[in-house]
Amino acid sequence: SRELFVLTYGALVAQLCKDYEKDEDVNTCLDRMGYSIGVRLIDDFLARSAVKKCRSYSETVDMIAQVAFKTYLGVTPSVSCSSAAGNEFSLILDKNPLVDFVEELPAERASLCYCNLLCGVIRGALEMVHLSAEVTFLQDRLKGDAVTEIGITFLRKPEDRKQKRS
């Protein structure tokens, strides 16, 4: 459940920080764990939501924000497209439940991407529906930014998807 996940997430990150000296190693581990979760979670998402096939990257990102985030984390990020090609998007979270019990990152963990698990979840789920994407944190309130922003860049151009279907 969402509540259990949020309550135990901090303990998971704390343990990883004990296990790994470098923040980059913790970030990589969180991304890998998230990827594995996303690979498995997509089946549950598709079964629960009964969504139809998305026809564009913007529909896909809207589905992630309005349905997936709402279903699994209880929040709905806003979406913005940041490229003329229509393959780069941002999910902007006003509230990030994973940091409900975290005030700030310790100074010695300045390069830690505390919620990197979310990037892996999104990337894993997208790959399971044959969409290759790069997913990264662009801004993080835990690092003093005004908002938490996750960037999603689809690695194929929309024209490539259309040509592949033909």
Contacts in CASP RR format, 6 or more apart in sequence:
PFRMAT RR
TARGET T0000
AUTHOR 0000-0000-0000
METHOD contacts of the structure
MODEL  1
SRELFVLTYGALVAQLCKDYEKDEDVNTCLDRMGYSIGVRLIDDFLARSA
VKKCRSYSETVDMIAQVAFKTYLGVTPSVSCSSAAGNEFSLILDKNPLVD
FVEELPAERASLCYCNLLCGVIRGALEMVHLSAEVTFLQDRLKGDAVTEI
GITFLRKPEDRKQKRS
2 72 0 8 1.000
2 73 0 8 1.000
2 74 0 8 1.000
2 97 0 8 1.000
6 97 0 8 1.000
6 98 0 8 1.000
6 100 0 8 1.000
6 101 0 8 1.000
7 101 0 8 1.000
9 98 0 8 1.000
9 117 0 8 1.000
10 98 0 8 1.000
10 101 0 8 1.000
10 102 0 8 1.000
13 26 0 8 1.000
13 30 0 8 1.000
13 112 0 8 1.000
13 114 0 8 1.000
16 26 0 8 1.000
16 29 0 8 1.000
16 30 0 8 1.000
17 26 0 8 1.000
17 109 0 8 1.000
17 112 0 8 1.000
20 26 0 8 1.000
20 29 0 8 1.000
23 109 0 8 1.000
23 110 0 8 1.000
23 111 0 8 1.000
23 112 0 8 1.000
23 113 0 8 1.000
24 111 0 8 1.000
26 112 0 8 1.000
26 116 0 8 1.000
27 111 0 8 1.000
27 112 0 8 1.000
27 113 0 8 1.000
27 116 0 8 1.000
30 113 0 8 1.000
30 115 0 8 1.000
30 116 0 8 1.000
30 117 0 8 1.000
30 120 0 8 1.000
31 116 0 8 1.000
31 117 0 8 1.000
31 119 0 8 1.000
31 120 0 8 1.000
31 123 0 8 1.000
32 120 0 8 1.000
33 117 0 8 1.000
33 120 0 8 1.000
34 117 0 8 1.000
34 118 0 8 1.000
34 119 0 8 1.000
34 120 0 8 1.000
34 121 0 8 1.000
34 124 0 8 1.000
35 120 0 8 1.000
35 121 0 8 1.000
35 123 0 8 1.000
35 124 0 8 1.000
36 124 0 8 1.000
37 117 0 8 1.000
37 120 0 8 1.000
37 121 0 8 1.000
38 120 0 8 1.000
38 121 0 8 1.000
38 122 0 8 1.000
38 123 0 8 1.000
38 124 0 8 1.000
38 125 0 8 1.000
38 128 0 8 1.000
39 124 0 8 1.000
39 125 0 8 1.000
39 127 0 8 1.000
39 128 0 8 1.000
41 72 0 8 1.000
41 121 0 8 1.000
41 125 0 8 1.000
42 124 0 8 1.000
42 125 0 8 1.000
42 128 0 8 1.000
42 129 0 8 1.000
43 128 0 8 1.000
45 67 0 8 1.000
45 68 0 8 1.000
45 71 0 8 1.000
45 72 0 8 1.000
45 125 0 8 1.000
48 71 0 8 1.000
49 67 0 8 1.000
49 68 0 8 1.000
49 71 0 8 1.000
51 63 0 8 1.000
51 67 0 8 1.000
54 60 0 8 1.000
54 63 0 8 1.000
56 158 0 8 1.000
57 86 0 8 1.000
57 87 0 8 1.000
57 89 0 8 1.000
57 131 0 8 1.000
57 154 0 8 1.000
57 158 0 8 1.000
58 79 0 8 1.000
58 81 0 8 1.000
58 86 0 8 1.000
58 89 0 8 1.000
60 126 0 8 1.000
60 131 0 8 1.000
61 79 0 8 1.000
61 89 0 8 1.000
61 91 0 8 1.000
61 152 0 8 1.000
62 79 0 8 1.000
64 91 0 8 1.000
64 122 0 8 1.000
64 152 0 8 1.000
65 76 0 8 1.000
65 77 0 8 1.000
65 78 0 8 1.000
65 79 0 8 1.000
65 91 0 8 1.000
66 76 0 8 1.000
68 125 0 8 1.000
69 75 0 8 1.000
69 76 0 8 1.000
69 77 0 8 1.000
69 91 0 8 1.000
69 93 0 8 1.000
70 76 0 8 1.000
73 97 0 8 1.000
73 98 0 8 1.000
74 97 0 8 1.000
75 93 0 8 1.000
75 94 0 8 1.000
75 95 0 8 1.000
75 96 0 8 1.000
75 97 0 8 1.000
77 91 0 8 1.000
77 92 0 8 1.000
77 93 0 8 1.000
77 94 0 8 1.000
77 150 0 8 1.000
78 91 0 8 1.000
78 92 0 8 1.000
78 94 0 8 1.000
79 89 0 8 1.000
79 90 0 8 1.000
79 91 0 8 1.000
79 92 0 8 1.000
80 89 0 8 1.000
80 90 0 8 1.000
80 92 0 8 1.000
81 88 0 8 1.000
81 89 0 8 1.000
82 88 0 8 1.000
82 89 0 8 1.000
82 90 0 8 1.000
83 153 0 8 1.000
85 157 0 8 1.000
85 158 0 8 1.000
86 158 0 8 1.000
87 153 0 8 1.000
87 154 0 8 1.000
87 155 0 8 1.000
87 156 0 8 1.000
87 157 0 8 1.000
87 158 0 8 1.000
88 151 0 8 1.000
88 152 0 8 1.000
88 153 0 8 1.000
88 154 0 8 1.000
89 151 0 8 1.000
89 152 0 8 1.000
89 153 0 8 1.000
90 138 0 8 1.000
90 149 0 8 1.000
90 150 0 8 1.000
90 151 0 8 1.000
90 152 0 8 1.000
91 149 0 8 1.000
91 150 0 8 1.000
91 151 0 8 1.000
91 152 0 8 1.000
92 147 0 8 1.000
92 148 0 8 1.000
92 149 0 8 1.000
93 147 0 8 1.000
93 148 0 8 1.000
93 149 0 8 1.000
93 150 0 8 1.000
94 147 0 8 1.000
96 115 0 8 1.000
96 141 0 8 1.000
96 148 0 8 1.000
98 114 0 8 1.000
98 115 0 8 1.000
98 117 0 8 1.000
98 118 0 8 1.000
99 114 0 8 1.000
99 115 0 8 1.000
99 141 0 8 1.000
99 142 0 8 1.000
99 148 0 8 1.000
102 114 0 8 1.000
102 142 0 8 1.000
104 142 0 8 1.000
105 112 0 8 1.000
105 114 0 8 1.000
105 142 0 8 1.000
105 143 0 8 1.000
110 143 0 8 1.000
113 119 0 8 1.000
113 137 0 8 1.000
113 140 0 8 1.000
114 140 0 8 1.000
114 142 0 8 1.000
115 137 0 8 1.000
115 140 0 8 1.000
115 142 0 8 1.000
115 148 0 8 1.000
116 137 0 8 1.000
118 150 0 8 1.000
119 135 0 8 1.000
119 136 0 8 1.000
119 137 0 8 1.000
119 150 0 8 1.000
120 135 0 8 1.000
122 133 0 8 1.000
122 135 0 8 1.000
122 150 0 8 1.000
122 152 0 8 1.000
123 133 0 8 1.000
123 134 0 8 1.000
123 135 0 8 1.000
126 132 0 8 1.000
126 133 0 8 1.000
126 135 0 8 1.000
126 152 0 8 1.000
127 133 0 8 1.000
131 154 0 8 1.000
132 154 0 8 1.000
132 155 0 8 1.000
132 156 0 8 1.000
133 152 0 8 1.000
133 153 0 8 1.000
133 154 0 8 1.000
133 155 0 8 1.000
134 152 0 8 1.000
134 153 0 8 1.000
134 155 0 8 1.000
135 150 0 8 1.000
135 151 0 8 1.000
135 152 0 8 1.000
135 153 0 8 1.000
136 150 0 8 1.000
136 151 0 8 1.000
137 148 0 8 1.000
137 149 0 8 1.000
137 150 0 8 1.000
137 151 0 8 1.000
138 149 0 8 1.000
138 150 0 8 1.000
138 151 0 8 1.000
139 145 0 8 1.000
139 146 0 8 1.000
139 147 0 8 1.000
139 148 0 8 1.000
139 149 0 8 1.000
140 148 0 8 1.000
140 149 0 8 1.000
141 147 0 8 1.000
141 148 0 8 1.000
142 148 0 8 1.000
END
